[in-house]
Amino acid sequence: MLKLVSPRVDGDHAVLRIDPPKANRKASILPSVNAPDIPFCKVVFRPLELAGHGPMSVMDHILNPVDFSALVLADFGRVFGEDVLSALRSGLLSPARVPLKLGAGEFPIVFIPRPGGGDLQITPVSPATAFMGIKRVADAYFLPVTADLARAPRGRWVKQAISSKPQNISGAIGGPRLRFLATMPPVMQQAEAELHRFVQGGAFPRWRDDDVGDWVLRYGEMLAAHIIFNNSDTRAALDRTADRLIRDAQGFIAETMAEAALIAQEKVLMPAQVAQVLIRRRWKKDAQDRAVKAVSSPHFEDRLRKCRDNEEGAQ
């Protein structure tokens, strides 16, 4: 793709291949603008028109063959050699090589904001289209120097025109250029970032209390011991432990939902389940299986049901 900008780019950049994610045919391959300097491009990209059929190049006949493609490719093989035809088939039908580095030639790099967040790199683009496109996109992000950076959703953007003197610009692209400087807003704390992700449709924030994990495992041990020996005292202790876990988890869920409602802007938010809040944390080796077994036990589900019944009765 870099050949579209400068002929000084190093090799392996003679064509542009775009593979659509959903298509029932192979995508076309486009030659670079200096393809006439490459002898094979004059042959394989040249449209051939047979009477009664639309124009198709040798590339098209290999990528998306039709009923008469075999005749065209057979004639190509007789003229240029079957080994050439075989190499062409292999190069076109094999998976595209993934570029791992940019070429050494001169080319512009343009970054624009993605609609869903983050940045999108465009390399290269038509200078006129790129300039007007980035202007329309970026104008909304430019803030006065006195703007409150902490309240800016994407920070503060500053644009600076660069001189069009030859020594100040790329030899591949003439004319003045525009440089963008973005000052990013302060990074959110982890809990605050998780809350914002939840409001935007992400997972419910993690309950970061190490003691909770210890109590879940302790409750699991009490359940195992209760199978071997139990009396009124052990049953009462088991009920108190489960009730405490449920009560504290419900408190965390209610507090999180109240904070999320302040920034949700009337979005409908779904609270997490008690068991989900208790389990979603970092566990030591093999501890997560024991924790899941504990909070999915019949006793825990029974205490959870009784807790809901008590809340409904109080209302």
Sine and cosine of phi, psi and omega as CSV:
sin_phi,cos_phi,sin_psi,cos_psi,sin_omega,cos_omega
0.00,0.00,-0.47,0.88,-0.04,-1.00
-0.92,0.39,-0.37,0.93,0.02,-1.00
-0.90,0.43,-0.31,0.95,0.01,-1.00
-0.92,0.39,-0.25,0.97,-0.05,-1.00
-0.96,-0.29,-0.74,0.68,-0.12,-0.99
-0.64,-0.77,0.74,-0.68,0.08,-1.00
-0.95,0.31,-0.12,0.99,-0.02,-1.00
-1.00,0.09,-0.02,1.00,0.03,-1.00
-0.92,0.40,0.56,-0.83,-0.03,-1.00
-0.94,0.34,-0.04,-1.00,-0.18,-0.98
-0.92,0.40,0.02,-1.00,0.00,-1.00
0.91,0.41,0.41,0.91,0.03,-1.00
-0.75,-0.66,0.62,0.78,-0.09,-1.00
-1.00,0.09,-0.33,0.94,-0.07,-1.00
-0.70,-0.71,0.30,-0.95,0.07,-1.00
-0.90,-0.45,0.86,-0.51,-0.01,-1.00
-0.88,-0.48,0.84,-0.55,0.02,-1.00
-0.87,-0.50,0.89,-0.46,-0.01,-1.00
-0.98,-0.21,0.97,-0.26,0.05,-1.00
-0.89,0.45,0.60,-0.80,-0.02,-1.00
-0.91,0.41,-0.49,0.87,-0.01,-1.00
-0.76,-0.65,0.96,-0.29,0.01,-1.00
-0.36,-0.93,0.54,-0.84,0.00,-1.00
-0.99,-0.16,0.25,0.97,0.06,-1.00
-0.55,-0.83,0.38,-0.93,0.01,-1.00
-0.96,0.28,0.62,-0.79,-0.05,-1.00
-0.95,0.32,0.47,-0.88,0.05,-1.00
-0.94,0.34,0.43,-0.90,0.07,-1.00
-0.92,-0.39,0.79,-0.61,-0.10,-0.99
-0.96,-0.27,0.69,-0.72,0.02,-1.00
-0.98,0.22,0.37,-0.93,0.07,-1.00
-0.95,0.30,0.23,-0.97,-0.10,-1.00
-0.92,0.40,-0.37,0.93,0.03,-1.00
-0.98,-0.20,0.46,0.89,0.01,-1.00
-0.86,0.52,-0.54,0.84,0.04,-1.00
-0.84,0.54,-0.36,0.93,0.03,-1.00
-0.98,0.19,-0.17,0.98,-0.01,-1.00
-0.96,-0.28,0.93,-0.36,-0.15,-0.99
-0.81,0.58,-0.66,0.75,-0.10,-0.99
-0.93,0.37,-0.44,0.90,0.00,-1.00
-0.90,0.44,-0.51,0.86,0.00,-1.00
-0.92,0.40,-0.40,0.92,-0.05,-1.00
-1.00,-0.10,-0.80,0.60,-0.17,-0.99
-0.98,0.21,-0.37,0.93,0.02,-1.00
-0.99,-0.11,-0.16,0.99,-0.08,-1.00
-0.96,0.29,0.81,-0.59,0.03,-1.00
-0.91,0.40,0.70,-0.71,0.07,-1.00
-0.91,-0.42,0.75,-0.66,-0.05,-1.00
-0.89,-0.46,0.87,-0.49,0.10,-1.00
-0.99,-0.14,0.53,-0.85,-0.05,-1.00
-0.83,0.55,0.77,-0.63,0.02,-1.00
0.99,0.10,0.05,1.00,-0.02,-1.00
-0.73,-0.69,0.42,-0.91,0.05,-1.00
-0.96,0.28,0.33,-0.94,-0.01,-1.00
-0.93,0.38,0.69,-0.72,0.07,-1.00
-0.60,-0.80,0.64,-0.77,0.05,-1.00
-1.00,0.05,0.16,-0.99,0.09,-1.00
-0.85,0.52,-0.61,0.79,0.05,-1.00
-0.85,0.52,-0.72,0.70,-0.02,-1.00
-0.90,0.44,-0.64,0.77,-0.02,-1.00
-0.91,0.42,-0.51,0.86,0.02,-1.00
-0.99,0.16,-0.69,0.73,-0.07,-1.00
-0.96,0.29,-0.70,0.71,-0.06,-1.00
-0.72,-0.70,0.96,0.27,-0.11,-0.99
-0.91,0.41,0.49,-0.87,0.09,-1.00
-0.88,-0.47,-0.16,-0.99,-0.13,-0.99
-0.91,0.41,-0.45,0.89,-0.03,-1.00
-0.96,-0.27,0.16,0.99,-0.02,-1.00
-0.90,0.43,-0.55,0.83,-0.01,-1.00
-0.87,0.49,-0.60,0.80,0.01,-1.00
-0.92,0.39,-0.69,0.72,-0.02,-1.00
-0.90,0.44,-0.71,0.71,-0.05,-1.00
-0.94,0.33,-0.53,0.85,0.06,-1.00
-0.90,0.43,-0.67,0.74,0.06,-1.00
-0.90,0.43,-0.63,0.78,0.04,-1.00
-0.88,0.48,-0.68,0.73,-0.01,-1.00
-0.91,0.42,-0.58,0.81,0.01,-1.00
-0.93,0.37,-0.55,0.83,-0.04,-1.00
-0.99,0.15,-0.73,0.68,-0.14,-0.99
-0.98,-0.21,-0.19,0.98,0.01,-1.00
0.96,-0.29,0.62,-0.79,0.00,-1.00
-0.92,0.40,-0.49,0.87,0.02,-1.00
-0.92,0.39,-0.59,0.81,0.05,-1.00
-0.92,0.39,-0.70,0.72,0.02,-1.00
-0.88,0.47,-0.66,0.75,0.01,-1.00
-0.90,0.44,-0.67,0.74,0.02,-1.00
-0.91,0.42,-0.61,0.79,0.00,-1.00
-0.92,0.39,-0.69,0.73,0.04,-1.00
-0.87,0.50,-0.72,0.70,-0.03,-1.00
-0.88,0.47,-0.68,0.73,-0.02,-1.00
-0.92,0.39,-0.56,0.83,-0.06,-1.00
-1.00,0.09,-0.58,0.81,-0.10,-0.99
-1.00,-0.05,-0.23,0.97,0.06,-1.00
-0.97,0.26,0.43,-0.90,0.04,-1.00
-0.83,0.55,0.63,-0.77,-0.03,-1.00
-0.91,0.42,0.66,-0.75,0.05,-1.00
-0.93,0.36,0.75,-0.66,-0.01,-1.00
-0.99,0.15,0.86,-0.51,0.02,-1.00
-0.94,0.35,0.76,-0.65,-0.02,-1.00
-0.96,-0.28,-0.13,0.99,0.02,-1.00
-0.45,-0.89,0.36,-0.93,0.03,-1.00
-0.99,0.13,0.42,-0.91,0.03,-1.00
-0.94,0.35,0.22,-0.98,-0.06,-1.00
-1.00,-0.01,0.00,1.00,-0.04,-1.00
-0.97,0.23,-0.03,-1.00,-0.02,-1.00
-1.00,-0.03,0.78,-0.63,0.01,-1.00
-0.35,-0.94,0.41,-0.91,0.04,-1.00
-1.00,0.06,0.47,-0.88,0.13,-0.99
-0.85,-0.53,0.84,-0.54,-0.04,-1.00
-0.86,-0.50,0.77,-0.64,0.08,-1.00
-0.94,-0.35,0.75,-0.67,0.07,-1.00
-0.79,-0.62,0.44,-0.90,0.01,-1.00
-0.94,0.35,0.65,-0.76,0.13,-0.99
-0.98,0.21,0.56,-0.83,0.03,-1.00
-0.85,0.53,-0.56,0.83,-0.02,-1.00
-1.00,-0.08,0.17,0.99,-0.03,-1.00
0.95,-0.33,0.43,-0.90,-0.04,-1.00
1.00,0.08,-0.15,-0.99,-0.05,-1.00
-0.84,-0.55,0.43,-0.91,0.04,-1.00
-0.83,-0.56,0.82,-0.58,0.02,-1.00
-1.00,-0.03,0.76,-0.64,0.02,-1.00
-0.88,-0.47,0.88,-0.48,-0.04,-1.00
-0.53,-0.85,0.92,-0.40,-0.19,0.98
-0.98,-0.20,-0.03,-1.00,0.06,-1.00
-0.61,-0.79,0.31,-0.95,0.06,-1.00
-0.87,0.49,0.77,-0.64,-0.07,-1.00
-0.81,0.59,-0.71,0.70,-0.04,-1.00
-0.92,0.39,-0.72,0.70,0.01,-1.00
-0.90,0.44,-0.66,0.75,-0.02,-1.00
-0.90,0.43,-0.69,0.73,-0.06,-1.00
-0.89,0.45,-0.74,0.67,-0.05,-1.00
-0.95,0.32,-0.60,0.80,0.00,-1.00
-0.91,0.41,-0.72,0.69,0.00,-1.00
-0.93,0.36,-0.48,0.87,0.04,-1.00
-0.92,0.40,-0.70,0.71,0.00,-1.00
-0.91,0.41,-0.64,0.77,-0.04,-1.00
-0.95,0.31,-0.68,0.74,-0.15,-0.99
-0.99,0.15,-0.41,0.91,-0.06,-1.00
-0.83,0.56,-0.57,0.82,-0.04,-1.00
-0.94,0.33,-0.27,0.96,-0.08,-1.00
-0.99,-0.17,-0.18,0.98,-0.03,-1.00
-0.97,0.24,0.79,-0.61,0.00,-1.00
-0.87,-0.49,0.47,-0.88,0.10,-1.00
-0.90,0.45,0.39,-0.92,-0.05,-1.00
-0.86,0.51,-0.48,0.88,-0.04,-1.00
-0.99,0.10,0.00,1.00,-0.05,-1.00
-0.92,0.40,0.47,-0.88,0.03,-1.00
-0.97,0.22,0.94,-0.33,-0.08,-1.00
-0.90,0.43,-0.57,0.82,-0.05,-1.00
-0.91,0.41,-0.44,0.90,-0.02,-1.00
-1.00,-0.04,-0.09,1.00,-0.02,-1.00
-0.99,0.14,0.79,-0.61,-0.05,-1.00
-0.91,0.42,-0.48,0.88,-0.02,-1.00
-0.79,-0.61,0.40,0.92,0.03,-1.00
0.98,0.18,-0.28,-0.96,-0.03,-1.00
-0.93,-0.36,0.76,-0.65,0.02,-1.00
-0.96,-0.29,0.65,-0.76,0.07,-1.00
-0.77,-0.63,0.70,-0.71,0.03,-1.00
-0.91,-0.42,0.57,-0.82,-0.07,-1.00
-0.65,-0.76,0.82,-0.58,0.04,-1.00
-0.98,0.20,0.67,-0.75,0.00,-1.00
-0.96,-0.28,0.64,-0.77,-0.03,-1.00
-0.81,0.58,0.55,-0.83,0.01,-1.00
-1.00,-0.04,0.20,0.98,0.05,-1.00
-0.89,0.46,0.59,-0.81,-0.08,-1.00
-0.81,0.59,-0.57,0.82,-0.06,-1.00
-0.97,0.25,-0.17,0.99,-0.07,-1.00
-0.96,-0.27,-0.05,1.00,-0.06,-1.00
-0.76,-0.65,0.17,-0.98,0.03,-1.00
-0.93,0.37,0.59,-0.81,0.07,-1.00
-0.95,0.32,-0.29,0.96,-0.02,-1.00
-0.99,0.10,-0.41,0.91,-0.04,-1.00
-0.76,-0.65,0.83,-0.55,0.01,-1.00
-1.00,0.01,0.14,-0.99,0.06,-1.00
1.00,-0.01,0.20,-0.98,-0.02,-1.00
-0.94,0.35,0.39,-0.92,0.02,-1.00
-0.80,-0.60,0.32,-0.95,-0.06,-1.00
-0.87,-0.49,0.78,-0.63,-0.01,-1.00
-0.95,-0.31,0.70,-0.72,-0.01,-1.00
-0.93,-0.37,0.68,-0.73,0.07,-1.00
-0.83,-0.56,0.84,-0.54,0.00,-1.00
-0.91,-0.40,0.82,-0.57,0.10,-0.99
-0.99,-0.17,0.91,-0.41,-0.14,-0.99
-0.98,0.22,0.49,-0.87,0.07,-1.00
-0.94,0.35,0.28,-0.96,-0.01,-1.00
-0.86,0.51,0.55,-0.83,0.01,-1.00
-0.96,0.30,0.69,-0.72,0.01,-1.00
-0.95,0.31,0.48,-0.88,0.20,-0.98
-0.92,0.38,0.37,-0.93,-0.11,-0.99
-0.86,0.52,-0.71,0.70,-0.02,-1.00
-0.90,0.44,-0.65,0.76,0.01,-1.00
-0.92,0.40,-0.64,0.77,0.02,-1.00
-0.90,0.43,-0.67,0.74,0.03,-1.00
-0.89,0.45,-0.59,0.80,0.03,-1.00
-0.90,0.43,-0.68,0.73,0.02,-1.00
-0.92,0.39,-0.62,0.78,0.05,-1.00
-0.90,0.44,-0.62,0.79,0.03,-1.00
-0.88,0.47,-0.68,0.73,0.01,-1.00
-0.89,0.45,-0.53,0.85,-0.01,-1.00
-1.00,0.06,0.14,0.99,0.05,-1.00
0.95,-0.30,0.12,0.99,-0.02,-1.00
-0.99,0.11,-0.17,-0.98,-0.03,-1.00
-0.95,0.32,0.39,-0.92,0.05,-1.00
-0.91,0.43,0.64,-0.77,-0.03,-1.00
-0.83,0.56,0.53,-0.85,-0.02,-1.00
-0.98,0.20,0.66,-0.75,0.05,-1.00
-1.00,0.08,0.97,-0.24,-0.13,-0.99
-1.00,-0.07,0.96,0.28,0.06,-1.00
-0.72,-0.70,0.96,-0.28,-0.07,-1.00
-0.88,0.48,-0.52,0.86,-0.02,-1.00
-0.89,0.45,-0.51,0.86,-0.02,-1.00
-0.89,0.46,-0.72,0.70,0.03,-1.00
-0.86,0.51,-0.65,0.76,0.02,-1.00
-0.90,0.44,-0.63,0.78,-0.02,-1.00
-0.95,0.31,-0.54,0.84,0.06,-1.00
-0.90,0.44,-0.69,0.72,0.02,-1.00
-0.92,0.38,-0.61,0.79,0.05,-1.00
-0.89,0.46,-0.66,0.75,0.03,-1.00
-0.89,0.45,-0.63,0.78,0.05,-1.00
-0.89,0.45,-0.63,0.78,0.05,-1.00
-0.91,0.41,-0.63,0.78,0.03,-1.00
-0.91,0.42,-0.60,0.80,0.05,-1.00
-0.89,0.46,-0.69,0.72,0.00,-1.00
-0.90,0.44,-0.66,0.75,0.00,-1.00
-0.93,0.36,-0.50,0.87,-0.04,-1.00
-0.92,0.40,-0.46,0.89,0.03,-1.00
-0.92,0.38,-0.57,0.82,-0.04,-1.00
-0.99,0.12,-0.69,0.73,-0.03,-1.00
-0.58,-0.82,0.74,-0.67,0.05,-1.00
-0.47,-0.88,0.50,-0.86,0.12,-0.99
-0.49,-0.87,-0.17,-0.99,-0.06,-1.00
-0.89,0.45,-0.59,0.81,-0.02,-1.00
-0.93,0.36,-0.71,0.71,-0.01,-1.00
-0.92,0.39,-0.58,0.82,0.03,-1.00
-0.91,0.41,-0.66,0.75,0.01,-1.00
-0.91,0.42,-0.66,0.75,0.02,-1.00
-0.91,0.42,-0.62,0.78,0.02,-1.00
-0.91,0.43,-0.68,0.74,0.02,-1.00
-0.90,0.43,-0.68,0.73,-0.02,-1.00
-0.89,0.46,-0.65,0.76,-0.02,-1.00
-0.91,0.42,-0.71,0.71,0.02,-1.00
-0.90,0.43,-0.69,0.73,-0.02,-1.00
-0.89,0.45,-0.61,0.79,0.00,-1.00
-0.91,0.42,-0.69,0.73,0.03,-1.00
-0.88,0.47,-0.69,0.72,-0.01,-1.00
-0.91,0.42,-0.71,0.70,-0.03,-1.00
-0.89,0.45,-0.70,0.72,-0.02,-1.00
-0.93,0.37,-0.62,0.78,0.03,-1.00
-0.91,0.41,-0.66,0.75,0.03,-1.00
-0.90,0.44,-0.59,0.81,0.06,-1.00
-0.90,0.44,-0.68,0.74,0.04,-1.00
-0.90,0.44,-0.66,0.75,0.02,-1.00
-0.89,0.45,-0.71,0.71,-0.01,-1.00
-0.90,0.44,-0.67,0.74,0.01,-1.00
-0.90,0.43,-0.68,0.74,0.01,-1.00
-0.90,0.43,-0.68,0.74,0.00,-1.00
-0.90,0.43,-0.59,0.81,0.03,-1.00
-0.92,0.40,-0.66,0.75,0.04,-1.00
-0.93,0.38,-0.64,0.77,0.00,-1.00
-0.92,0.40,-0.57,0.83,-0.02,-1.00
-0.89,0.45,-0.45,0.89,-0.02,-1.00
-0.94,0.35,-0.42,0.91,-0.03,-1.00
-0.89,-0.45,0.08,1.00,-0.10,-0.99
-0.97,0.23,-0.38,0.93,-0.01,-1.00
0.81,0.58,0.80,0.60,0.08,-1.00
0.92,0.39,0.28,0.96,0.11,-0.99
-0.97,0.26,0.54,-0.84,0.03,-1.00
-0.99,0.11,0.86,-0.51,-0.03,-1.00
-0.92,-0.40,0.66,-0.75,0.00,-1.00
-0.97,-0.25,0.84,-0.54,0.00,-1.00
-0.94,0.33,0.38,-0.92,0.03,-1.00
-0.98,0.18,0.32,-0.95,0.09,-1.00
-0.99,0.14,0.40,-0.92,-0.04,-1.00
-0.86,0.50,-0.73,0.68,-0.02,-1.00
-0.89,0.46,-0.61,0.79,0.01,-1.00
-0.89,0.45,-0.67,0.74,-0.01,-1.00
-0.92,0.39,-0.61,0.79,-0.02,-1.00
-0.95,0.32,-0.58,0.82,-0.09,-1.00
-1.00,0.10,-0.53,0.85,-0.13,-0.99
-0.97,0.25,1.00,0.09,0.04,-1.00
-0.33,-0.94,0.13,-0.99,0.00,-1.00
-1.00,0.06,0.83,-0.55,-0.05,-1.00
-0.94,-0.35,0.43,-0.90,0.14,-0.99
-0.97,0.26,0.18,-0.98,-0.08,-1.00
-0.81,0.59,0.76,-0.65,0.05,-1.00
0.93,0.37,-0.06,1.00,-0.05,-1.00
-0.97,0.23,-0.52,0.85,-0.05,-1.00
-0.89,0.45,-0.64,0.77,0.01,-1.00
-0.88,0.48,-0.65,0.76,0.02,-1.00
-0.93,0.38,-0.59,0.81,0.01,-1.00
-0.93,0.37,-0.69,0.72,0.02,-1.00
-0.88,0.48,-0.67,0.75,0.01,-1.00
-0.88,0.47,-0.59,0.81,-0.03,-1.00
-0.94,0.35,-0.76,0.65,-0.09,-1.00
-0.98,0.17,-0.10,0.99,0.09,-1.00
-0.96,-0.30,0.16,0.99,-0.02,-1.00
-0.95,0.30,0.42,-0.91,0.05,-1.00
-0.85,0.53,-0.59,0.81,-0.01,-1.00
-0.90,0.43,-0.71,0.71,-0.02,-1.00
-0.91,0.42,-0.68,0.74,0.02,-1.00
-0.90,0.44,-0.58,0.82,0.05,-1.00
-0.92,0.40,-0.69,0.72,0.02,-1.00
-0.92,0.40,-0.57,0.82,0.03,-1.00
-0.92,0.40,-0.65,0.76,0.01,-1.00
-0.91,0.41,-0.67,0.74,0.02,-1.00
-0.91,0.41,-0.58,0.82,0.04,-1.00
-0.90,0.43,-0.67,0.74,0.04,-1.00
-0.91,0.42,-0.64,0.77,0.01,-1.00
-0.90,0.44,-0.66,0.76,0.02,-1.00
-0.90,0.44,-0.63,0.78,0.02,-1.00
-0.92,0.40,-0.67,0.74,0.02,-1.00
-0.92,0.40,-0.59,0.81,0.04,-1.00
-0.93,0.38,-0.58,0.82,0.02,-1.00
-0.93,0.36,-0.51,0.86,0.01,-1.00
-0.96,0.26,0.00,0.00,0.00,0.00
